[in-house]
Amino acid sequence: MAKSLKDLSREELMDNIHQLKFAAVDLNLYLDTHPDCKPALTDYNNITSDLKAVIAMYEKKYGPLTNFGGAESKHPWSWVDEPWPWESGE
């Protein structure tokens, strides 16, 4: 049985984020040359929705991934808390 998002570790969430971002970029490039491909657009929209959900879960559990308007912050300002995404070895 697959784990739900809330049960994934920090590393598993980041892995999912990387995979979904890769797929979104790949489909974006495909759609640039095949704009009328409805199945690809459907896949892109589904992946984008999944990506938003995984990022939201990561940020809820571990804090923001970006510091410029990508996510709201709880009080106190949490962007300065370590480890920052690029410092966690992921």
NORQUIUR-V917972 format. One record per run of one state. SS is the DSSP state (@ for helix, = for strand, . for the rest). FROM is the first residue (numbers start at 1). TO is the last residue. If there is no record, write none. Layout:
ss->SS from->FROM to->TO
ss->SS from->FROM to->TO
//
This chain:
ss->. from->1 to->4
ss->@ from->5 to->7
ss->. from->8 to->9
ss->@ from->10 to->33
ss->. from->34 to->37
ss->@ from->38 to->62
ss->. from->63 to->84
ss->@ from->85 to->87
ss->. from->88 to->90
//
